[in-house]
Amino acid sequence: MSLDGYLGSPTPQRLLMSNDADFDRVEGVRSTCDAILVGAATIRRDDPRLTVRTPARRQRRVARGLPPTPVKVTVTGHADLDACANFFVTGDSEKLVYCTTSAVERARSRLGRVATVVDSGHRVDVRRMSEDLGARGIGRLMVEGGGTMHTQFLTADLADELQLVVAPFFVGDSRARRFVGDGTFPWHPGRRATLAEVRRIGDVVLLRYALSAQFSPGDDA
Ligand SMILES: NC(=O)c1ccc[n+]([C@@H]2O[C@H](COP(=O)([O-])OP(=O)(O)OC[C@H]3O[C@@H](n4cnc5c(N)ncnc54)[C@H](OP(=O)(O)O)[C@@H]3O)[C@@H](O)[C@H]2O)c1
């Protein structure tokens, strides 16, 4: 996020917040996960690949009996998603779309060739979705945005760790999306989160917070 807490710019152009060393670190963390999740708006706006591209990291996963790239997961209430988006066409892993019942038919006709569409009821509940992912063998999920997804996982107290990278500039426009929206968070002035690590990575800083007993400092590969 920017110094003023934004995840990007208010314009349709993608704003790269981090530096090369941190993007590489993020890929390292991604390579340790079973699945990567982003909200549907991030797919529409940023068209991210969310793959593991470094050969050594891919090989390490394969040696552990895993696909070279983690499973990709998204959430949508409208299924206004393009089957040609990088999310769906890159990577050799399964793609899961958790979708409200009202949009399931649309999702299956648009995305049925490239993804498994999961009917998730009136509204996708992130706790129930996490349980379903667990039942599918996903033990470690990395949520890579955007703000709507961060807010739901954090307010539901489902995150074991928060990794926050602060970029050295301001966005300065409240039309942009913040790191989180409004909500009741388990960490507040009366219950402070545990700061586990501060790491300088060139001109950005990584803050790691331990949010549950499941946090493991060594998990950041
Ligand atoms: N700096 C970073 O590291 C980073 C990372 C990721 C994203 N971003 C930025 O974040 C911004 C996007 O964030 P955002 O908060 O607007 O969007 P988001 O979290 O990526 O996605 C929100 C969308 O996900 C779907 N959704 C979320 N929760 C749902 C639920 N419980 N049930 C059904 N559908 C649900 C809805 O999709 P439908 O509209 O399809 O119904 C909703 O519009 C972009 O500017 C992007 O560039 C930045």
PDBQT file of the ligand as one rigid body, heavy atoms in Angstrom, charges set to zero:
ROOT
HETATM    1  N1  LIG A 301      -1.453  -3.130  -4.153  1.00  0.00    +0.000 N 
HETATM    2  C1  LIG A 301      -1.782  -4.390  -4.183  1.00  0.00    +0.000 C 
HETATM    3  O1  LIG A 301      -1.041  -5.251  -3.747  1.00  0.00    +0.000 OA
HETATM    4  C2  LIG A 301      -3.117  -4.782  -4.748  1.00  0.00    +0.000 A 
HETATM    5  C3  LIG A 301      -3.494  -6.133  -4.782  1.00  0.00    +0.000 A 
HETATM    6  C4  LIG A 301      -4.744  -6.446  -5.290  1.00  0.00    +0.000 A 
HETATM    7  C5  LIG A 301      -5.590  -5.440  -5.742  1.00  0.00    +0.000 A 
HETATM    8  N2  LIG A 301      -5.194  -4.183  -5.700  1.00  0.00    +0.000 N 
HETATM    9  C6  LIG A 301      -6.093  -3.088  -6.118  1.00  0.00    +0.000 C 
HETATM   10  O2  LIG A 301      -7.282  -3.181  -5.373  1.00  0.00    +0.000 OA
HETATM   11  C7  LIG A 301      -8.360  -2.651  -6.134  1.00  0.00    +0.000 C 
HETATM   12  C8  LIG A 301      -9.486  -3.645  -6.159  1.00  0.00    +0.000 C 
HETATM   13  O3  LIG A 301      -9.942  -3.832  -4.854  1.00  0.00    +0.000 OA
HETATM   14  P1  LIG A 301     -11.490  -3.946  -4.542  1.00  0.00    +0.000 P 
HETATM   15  O4  LIG A 301     -11.634  -3.931  -3.073  1.00  0.00    +0.000 OA
HETATM   16  O5  LIG A 301     -12.197  -2.919  -5.354  1.00  0.00    +0.000 OA
HETATM   17  O6  LIG A 301     -11.882  -5.327  -5.172  1.00  0.00    +0.000 OA
HETATM   18  P2  LIG A 301     -11.538  -6.879  -4.902  1.00  0.00    +0.000 P 
HETATM   19  O7  LIG A 301     -11.432  -7.140  -3.453  1.00  0.00    +0.000 OA
HETATM   20  O8  LIG A 301     -10.415  -7.272  -5.788  1.00  0.00    +0.000 OA
HETATM   21  O9  LIG A 301     -12.854  -7.548  -5.516  1.00  0.00    +0.000 OA
HETATM   22  C9  LIG A 301     -14.126  -7.153  -5.080  1.00  0.00    +0.000 C 
HETATM   23  C10 LIG A 301     -15.127  -7.952  -5.868  1.00  0.00    +0.000 C 
HETATM   24  O10 LIG A 301     -15.074  -9.327  -5.448  1.00  0.00    +0.000 OA
HETATM   25  C11 LIG A 301     -16.374  -9.859  -5.412  1.00  0.00    +0.000 C 
HETATM   26  N3  LIG A 301     -16.704 -10.153  -4.010  1.00  0.00    +0.000 N 
HETATM   27  C12 LIG A 301     -15.986  -9.808  -2.916  1.00  0.00    +0.000 A 
HETATM   28  N4  LIG A 301     -16.545 -10.326  -1.828  1.00  0.00    +0.000 NA
HETATM   29  C13 LIG A 301     -17.653 -10.999  -2.232  1.00  0.00    +0.000 A 
HETATM   30  C14 LIG A 301     -18.639 -11.764  -1.554  1.00  0.00    +0.000 A 
HETATM   31  N5  LIG A 301     -18.586 -11.949  -0.230  1.00  0.00    +0.000 N 
HETATM   32  N6  LIG A 301     -19.625 -12.341  -2.281  1.00  0.00    +0.000 NA
HETATM   33  C15 LIG A 301     -19.657 -12.186  -3.634  1.00  0.00    +0.000 A 
HETATM   34  N7  LIG A 301     -18.739 -11.475  -4.332  1.00  0.00    +0.000 NA
HETATM   35  C16 LIG A 301     -17.752 -10.889  -3.628  1.00  0.00    +0.000 A 
HETATM   36  C17 LIG A 301     -17.305  -8.829  -6.028  1.00  0.00    +0.000 C 
HETATM   37  O11 LIG A 301     -17.203  -9.126  -7.421  1.00  0.00    +0.000 OA
HETATM   38  P3  LIG A 301     -18.311  -8.803  -8.524  1.00  0.00    +0.000 P 
HETATM   39  O12 LIG A 301     -18.233  -7.317  -8.674  1.00  0.00    +0.000 OA
HETATM   40  O13 LIG A 301     -17.830  -9.558  -9.734  1.00  0.00    +0.000 OA
HETATM   41  O14 LIG A 301     -19.622  -9.279  -8.004  1.00  0.00    +0.000 OA
HETATM   42  C18 LIG A 301     -16.575  -7.537  -5.687  1.00  0.00    +0.000 C 
HETATM   43  O15 LIG A 301     -16.924  -6.480  -6.550  1.00  0.00    +0.000 OA
HETATM   44  C19 LIG A 301      -7.807  -2.368  -7.510  1.00  0.00    +0.000 C 
HETATM   45  O16 LIG A 301      -7.515  -1.004  -7.587  1.00  0.00    +0.000 OA
HETATM   46  C20 LIG A 301      -6.515  -3.142  -7.544  1.00  0.00    +0.000 C 
HETATM   47  O17 LIG A 301      -5.565  -2.543  -8.372  1.00  0.00    +0.000 OA
HETATM   48  C21 LIG A 301      -3.966  -3.811  -5.225  1.00  0.00    +0.000 A 
ENDROOT
TORSDOF 0
